[in-house]
Amino acid sequence: MRTCLLALLLSLPVTSFAQDCGDDAAARITQAYQQRDTAALPDRSGWSIDAERGACRVWPADTSLTLIAVPFLGPEGPDGDSQSGDLDVLVVDSTSLRPRAGLRLPEVMSSDAIHVDSVGLDTARYNLSPSVRAFGVRSSRSNSSQPNPFSETRLQLLVLNGNNLEAITGQIVVSSSGGEWDTRCAGEFHETKRTLELGPSSAQGWASLTIRERGSSTVSHEDTKGDCVEAREELPLRSFKLLPRGRSYPLPSEVEATF
């Protein structure tokens, strides 16, 4: 029962277990970013942050700290559809907004035909050990193609280790959907959803992680009467067990996002 409840909590929307910074979130993000350690987070010529699209949340595990994720974007390409972008993640003092630790996640905000819609902070109870609690950064992306729709949400876990911020997983695809159709009826679509569960601590001290996957496929076509009919198939359940290796969790290729 406890495992099922935890899996449910980890699959809920991010806003259900995170405290927002309020209406002045963009101003707080900008203020914190201006105080960052430029040696730890080097600038790139012609790049700038997009505070309006950033995420800022007080960390329930330690309310003296606030978590910030802010896009750091390069110039748009000549076609207007492509743009290079990283995601800067900061852990800052909740009062002064002075950064305590930071990490740049390269290419997380890059876009071409597929663009990043939003980023968020996941502060569910990722208790890896009695003294280590991780948090997550989520990014959602999609395209604008009507005949070939696509959307995807990714999750990456990080831990605060003293004054260092460390990524302990790659980017896990926690949901994806897409397909191809004639924009009238005939087509094929797929959908995949994954949840993350914590297991018992291993001999190395950190808990194991289990990714559980549900998937489905749908095929639609016009029948002899001209009606659009659908056939939906639930795919076999799958699970992937992640064991800590040092201070990280290697991901199987089936669940790890690629750029």
C-alpha positions in Angstrom: 0.0 0.0 0.0 2.8 2.4 0.9 4.6 1.7 -2.4 1.4 2.3 -4.4 0.8 5.6 -2.6 4.4 6.8 -3.3 4.0 5.8 -7.0 0.8 7.9 -7.1 2.5 10.9 -5.5 5.4 10.8 -8.0 3.0 10.7 -10.9 0.9 13.7 -9.8 1.4 17.1 -11.5 4.4 19.0 -10.2 2.3 21.8 -8.7 0.7 19.4 -6.3 3.9 18.9 -4.2 5.8 22.2 -4.7 5.5 25.6 -3.3 5.5 28.5 -5.8 7.6 31.6 -5.4 4.6 33.8 -6.0 3.7 36.5 -8.5 7.2 38.0 -8.5 8.9 34.7 -9.4 10.6 36.1 -12.5 12.1 39.0 -10.5 13.3 36.6 -7.8 14.9 34.3 -10.5 16.6 37.3 -12.1 17.9 38.6 -8.7 19.2 35.1 -7.8 20.9 34.7 -11.2 22.6 38.0 -10.9 24.3 36.8 -7.7 25.5 33.5 -9.2 29.1 32.3 -9.2 30.2 33.1 -12.7 33.1 30.7 -12.4 30.6 27.8 -11.8 28.1 29.0 -14.4 30.1 30.6 -17.2 28.3 32.9 -19.6 28.2 32.5 -23.3 28.5 35.5 -25.6 25.1 36.5 -27.0 23.1 34.2 -24.6 20.7 35.3 -22.0 18.2 33.9 -19.4 14.4 33.8 -19.9 13.2 34.4 -16.4 9.6 34.5 -17.4 9.8 30.8 -18.5 11.8 29.8 -15.4 10.6 27.8 -12.4 11.1 28.9 -8.7 9.9 26.9 -5.7 10.7 26.7 -2.0 12.1 23.3 -1.2 9.8 21.4 1.2 12.7 19.3 2.4 14.5 22.5 3.6 12.4 25.7 3.4 15.5 27.8 4.0 16.4 26.9 0.4 14.7 27.7 -2.8 15.1 25.8 -6.1 15.3 27.6 -9.4 15.4 26.4 -13.0 15.9 29.0 -15.7 16.4 28.7 -19.5 19.6 30.0 -20.8 19.1 30.6 -24.5 21.3 31.5 -27.5 20.2 33.5 -30.5 17.5 32.1 -32.7 18.5 30.4 -36.0 17.8 32.1 -39.3 14.7 29.9 -39.8 13.2 31.1 -36.6 12.5 27.6 -35.5 15.8 26.5 -34.2 17.6 27.7 -31.0 20.3 26.4 -28.8 19.6 26.5 -25.1 20.7 25.1 -21.7 18.9 25.0 -18.4 20.6 26.5 -15.3 19.5 25.0 -12.0 20.3 26.9 -8.8 19.8 26.2 -5.1 19.6 29.6 -3.3 19.0 31.0 0.1 15.3 31.6 0.4 15.8 35.0 2.1 18.8 36.6 0.3 18.5 34.5 -2.9 22.2 34.1 -2.9 23.1 30.9 -4.7 24.5 28.0 -2.7 25.0 25.6 -5.6 24.4 25.6 -9.4 24.5 23.2 -12.3 24.1 23.8 -16.0 22.2 21.1 -17.9 23.3 21.4 -21.6 20.9 21.3 -24.5 17.8 20.8 -22.3 16.2 24.0 -23.8 17.4 23.5 -27.4 14.7 23.4 -30.0 14.2 22.9 -33.7 11.0 21.3 -35.1 10.4 20.2 -31.6 10.2 23.1 -29.1 10.3 23.2 -25.3 6.9 24.3 -23.9 7.7 24.5 -20.2 10.1 23.6 -17.3 9.1 22.7 -13.8 10.5 21.5 -10.4 9.5 18.2 -8.9 9.9 18.1 -5.1 8.3 14.8 -4.4 9.8 12.7 -1.6 12.8 11.2 -3.5 14.4 10.0 -0.3 17.4 8.0 -1.5 18.7 7.5 2.0 18.0 9.0 5.5 20.4 11.9 4.7 20.0 12.3 0.9 16.9 13.6 -0.8 16.8 14.3 -4.5 14.6 16.7 -6.5 13.6 16.7 -10.1 13.7 19.0 -13.1 10.9 18.4 -15.7 10.8 19.7 -19.2 7.9 19.3 -21.6 8.2 19.6 -25.4 6.1 19.2 -28.5 5.9 20.0 -32.2 3.3 21.9 -34.1 2.6 19.3 -36.8 -1.0 18.4 -37.3 -0.4 15.2 -39.4 2.5 14.1 -37.1 1.8 15.3 -33.6 4.3 14.6 -30.9 4.7 15.6 -27.2 7.0 14.4 -24.4 7.9 15.1 -20.8 11.3 14.4 -19.3 12.5 14.1 -15.7 16.0 14.4 -14.4 17.0 13.9 -10.7 19.6 16.0 -8.9 21.0 16.0 -5.4 22.6 18.8 -3.3 26.0 17.6 -2.0 27.4 20.3 0.2 27.9 23.3 -2.1 27.7 21.2 -5.3 24.6 20.2 -7.3 24.9 16.8 -9.0 22.8 15.2 -11.7 22.3 11.6 -10.6 20.2 10.4 -13.6 20.0 11.2 -17.3 16.7 12.5 -18.6 14.0 10.0 -18.1 11.0 10.1 -20.6 8.1 9.9 -18.2 5.4 10.5 -20.8 5.3 10.6 -24.6 2.6 10.5 -27.3 2.6 10.8 -31.0 1.6 9.3 -34.3 0.7 9.9 -37.9 -2.7 10.4 -39.5 -4.4 11.9 -42.5 -5.9 14.8 -40.4 -9.4 13.3 -41.1 -9.5 9.8 -39.6 -7.0 7.2 -40.7 -3.9 7.0 -38.6 -1.8 5.3 -35.9 -1.0 6.8 -32.4 1.0 5.7 -29.4 1.1 6.8 -25.8 3.5 5.9 -23.0 3.4 6.8 -19.3 6.0 6.0 -16.7 6.1 6.3 -12.9 9.1 6.2 -10.6 9.1 4.2 -7.4 11.7 4.1 -4.6 12.8 0.7 -3.3 14.8 -0.3 -0.2 18.3 1.0 0.3 21.1 -1.0 -1.3 24.4 -2.1 0.1 25.8 1.2 -1.3 23.4 3.2 0.9 21.1 4.7 -1.7 17.7 3.3 -2.5 17.0 1.4 -5.8 14.6 3.0 -8.2 12.0 1.2 -10.3 10.4 2.7 -13.5 7.0 1.2 -14.3 5.7 1.7 -17.8 2.2 1.6 -19.3 1.7 2.0 -23.1 -1.0 1.8 -25.6 -1.5 2.1 -29.4 -4.5 3.2 -31.3 -5.3 2.6 -35.0 -8.2 4.4 -36.7 -9.8 4.1 -40.1 -13.0 4.7 -42.0 -15.4 1.8 -42.2 -17.7 1.0 -45.2 -20.3 3.5 -43.9 -17.8 6.3 -43.8 -17.6 6.3 -40.0 -14.3 6.7 -38.2 -13.7 3.8 -36.0 -10.8 3.2 -33.5 -9.1 0.1 -32.2 -7.1 0.6 -29.0 -4.5 -1.9 -27.7 -3.0 -1.9 -24.2 0.6 -2.9 -24.4 2.2 -5.3 -21.9 3.4 -3.6 -18.6 7.1 -3.2 -18.3 9.4 -2.3 -15.5 13.1 -1.2 -15.3 15.1 -1.4 -12.0 17.7 1.2 -11.5 20.6 0.5 -9.1 23.0 3.2 -7.9 26.5 3.1 -9.3 28.6 5.4 -7.3 26.5 8.6 -7.1 24.4 8.1 -10.2 21.8 5.8 -11.7 22.6 4.5 -15.2 19.5 4.5 -17.4 18.4 1.8 -19.9 18.2 3.2 -23.4 14.5 2.4 -23.5 13.6 5.2 -21.1 16.4 7.8 -21.6 15.8 10.8 -23.7 18.1 11.6 -26.6 18.6 15.1 -28.1 
